[in-house]
């Protein structure tokens, strides 16, 4: 994956925190996806301006105990999966 690739949520999709479920959810016209903590942390950073390297930098700042190489691999894997599922798109 190119570390300078920039992602954003697919048009018509919205990320929000659900108090009742104590987790982030991804809302789309046909339904909702409940996200785990890692997915929510990554998707909250997608703003159409940060590239993959900046996402990892910010996550590393928030979770300094996580090894950077593992975090990078996890973020890249998640972004590819989310793109394949149609949740996000790259700019």
Buried (B, 14 or more C-beta within 10 A) or exposed (E): BEEEBBBBBBEEBEBEEEEEEEBBBBBBEEEEBEBEEBBBBBBBBBEEEBBBBBBBBBBBEEEEEBEEEEBBEBBBEBBEEBBEEEBBBBE
